Amino acid sequence: MSHWVQIKTEVKDLTALAAACRELGCQFVAKGPGRYDRDRIDVPGVPYPVYVDKTATGYTLRIESDFTSGYAAKLGPNCGKLMQLYGVHKVLAEAKRKGWAASRVTLPGGSVNVTINAGV
């Protein structure tokens, strides 16, 4: 049984989203001609992509299938792993853009510690 799942999150940086997808073994695909006329995330082993829909203030994620079809194993419950890594990649990119040194460490349990040195 298929149904729509709307992930209540806001994404503003597609480059950071694509980096998070790569880290999880997924592929961010920018919209183009053909079957898909919008941005999407292809998740290996699941039947349908996660759609990335443009909104007035950014982007939302939408799944047109049962979330138990393997999405949670790859992206985390409610896309939590994907959103965590999106945040990490966004912060690292912003630090780099400002010329700051940044590093990250994944802690036991899956938390990620990001350290930024702004060069006071």
Summary of the structure (lengths in Angstrom):
residues: 120
radius of gyration: 15.4
end to end distance: 55.6
largest distance: 55.6
contacts: 319
relative contact order: 0.19
helix: 30%
strand: 30%
